[in-house]
Amino acid sequence: MFETITTRANHLVDPHLHVWAWQIPLYLFLGGWVAGLLILFGLKLRRGARPARDSVTYPLPWIGLGLLSLGMLALFLDLEHKLHALRLYVSFEPSSPMSWGAWILLIVYPVLVLGALLDPPGALTRRFPWLTRAARSIRWTPDRLRLLGLVAIACGILLGVYTGVLLSSLGARPFWSSGLLAPLFLVSGLSAGAAFAHLIARRSDEQRQMVLLDTRLLAVELALLLLLVLGLVGGGAVQKEAAALVLRGPLTAIFWVLVVGVGVVLPLVVQLLAIRGRVHHQPVAPLLVLGGGLALRFVIVWAGQASHWLHG
Amino acid sequence: MHAPFFKFGAFGDEVGLIWAFVLGIGFGFFLERAGFGSAKKLVSQFYLDDLAVFKVMFTAIVTAMLGTFFLSRAGLLDLALVYRTPTFWVPQVVGGLLLGIGFVVGGYCPGTSVASLATGRLDAAAYVSGIVLGTAGFALAFPALRGLFHAGSLGARSLPEALHLPVGVVVFLVVLMAVGGFVGAQALERRFARIHPERS
């Protein structure tokens, strides 16, 4: 029998963690985006009525299913031992964010499926008649719709927060060791959801609603980003070194240009101009928000892996 | 504090890219606000009935020139440290002609096409795609074009060096040329606006 003892002297961990490539940031982005879509969908259901077919909320569960599946595929590709993923479902570890995440994802799927089955589109029911039978098997009273909405909002918040907690719980990486990551990822996910809804909205009232919502979320996201950096700058020597990664280090330009400039400030300005009627609604701003959200996950994952407690 | 800031170590490459972004966004914003996001406005200078592009660009050149000249005289800017693109007159003449033809045909120059694309114009999207394809084509054809690329090397030269005149005299002459250009442009606009009234 061979026994391997792993200590901190592991080339994958010290001095820099480099076990996560593109798959994890992509998954975190898609997960946050789906969280935003779920919350928007849940908010629509609080009136106790199904979304109208011309409403932007109508396709959100279907789109959420597609995006989440893409994210799960990215997560699956990242796994070294793919079948070990099943072990996450044989127990629940309250102190493990990964265990929370695995179970949250398991709840999110049925909620999205229920949302999708509220009123399946004709193009799908003609091809798959069982969808109609499945949809009719549930009697959707206003109270049940409101309940589904509440569950969707709760799942969205849990999913959005979990993507941030997953990183911030890894205290061995100073850049991630901040309680602000959870609200930052939640707000960024919500912003991505609102931006996407703005992008696909056909009704002008919904377009205005989504622009207003996204503008407020972008303002909050900007404040959280600045607080995250300020919190690190105001910390000890290792936190200051972690902050230096985005203040003068190798991730400075990508953080301030792609994440803050292109992903938050520019769309914020463009949308403020659109709200005041100075420019027409353009797909540019929501596309920038989505690109910025993706860049945010990449920068945070890279910066966290590069930061360490070995001062100097 | 003395300029150029980058050369004196006020910031590094990464922060330099942030400044490039801020300046680029500012440049694009003012181009668009000046109406230069419209291909019709831009090509008007080739019909000589609206020379706004010529006037704005020449004003920018003169402003930058006077700014650097007076800052240098005040001891705030070391002109010797300002980067100057080396002159390779043969490829620069060929490239200038190609860019000019592209400008007339497509209605944009590279900067205005990006500013226009940001406002969602599809013709600008086609133009920018052309720039990307052209750049890729040039990169692929570079081994064959290497001779042309390095032809006519004159080093990094400035007008005062080439003309053997003091910097102040060249600055004065360029300002005179700009004033003359603006007066001439006004006259041309009046004349060609009468010839092509349907375009004004």
Interface residues (C-beta under 8 A of the other chain):
Chain A: R248 G249 P250 T252 A253 W256 V257 G261 L266 Q282 P283 V284
Chain B: F11 G12 D13 E14 V15 L17 I18 F21 V22 I25 A118 T119 G120
